Amino acid sequence: MDFIIFMVAMGALVYGADFIIKESERIALHFNISHFVIGATLVAFGTSLPEMAASMMASVQGKSDMAVANVVGSVLFNITLVLGIVFFIAKKMNPDRDLFAKDSAWVLMPVIVFMIMIYDGEIGRFDGVLFLFMMAAYLFFLFSDSKEEFENEIDEDLTKEKFAWAKSIFLLIIGFALTIGGAHFVVQSGSSIARTFGVSEWIIGIVLISLGTSLPELVVSVVAIKKGHADMSIGNIIGSNVANFSMVLGGASVLSPLHVNIQTSQFDIYIMTAASLTLLLILANKLYNRSGAILLLILLGLFIQHTLSSL
């Protein structure tokens, strides 16, 4: 029963986030906000809403392991699984933007800050505030470098629809209700599953919850491939990962300090760091092909093997 509740709640979490993303885009377009701003903020950060809801709910309920594992796992899956699939499927990727020159710092800096913050085994409220400042810095970077590079991530059908405040507000309310309610039951049922099978909340958080909350990024990336703009998914993943560290962990730790058991989580954190470094290698050498995909999928395989062996 707990597993059924978990799956239904995860579905509510993802669909709720989708409602919020779509209606936010519709409102932004109504006020003539540029496509770049919509794509680089609402789409990239909007796909991080499930992670935010799940981690904040876990933080409020005193489940630090689950809150942190959700972020570590989401960043790991975003890079290895989502980009691995993108690079494997995409026939040709030639981004106009110099991703290594402009975005490499945002791949690595959040990871470095995270590693420093967990050295004492806790991400405190002050650390959370610093993470939120990082989010502000990233937004400043996006606005100061505003080009129309991300516009193809937007659902263009929205621009053809008539705008109605009542409909948008109603759907936003439904979206937030599904997201918050889904997050609550994901954490509750996830904890019950962990107790039933005798596995840690860290394992539930880093595998089941983080994989489920990475679905929006996967969907956006697959849609980008179908539209012939697979390279746009790289920017979406970088933005989503920055949001996961700064907005998700920052918000969760401000609500309640997060304790991190470095001994039990170190392998997963090492793999996440290795995935980030591998992404830097791919950006530097423009390995936007199956070679890059294989490198990322190897890391995913190592993570899965280690997780299964620890059950």
Helices and strands as residue ranges (DSSP letters): H 2-30, H 35-37, I 38-43, H 44-46, H 49-60, H 64-77, I 78-82, H 83-89, H 99-117, G 118-120, E 122-123, H 125-144, G 151-153, G 156-160, H 165-197, H 201-204, I 205-209, H 210-213, H 215-226, H 232-243, I 244-249, H 250-255, E 258-259, H 262-285, H 290-309
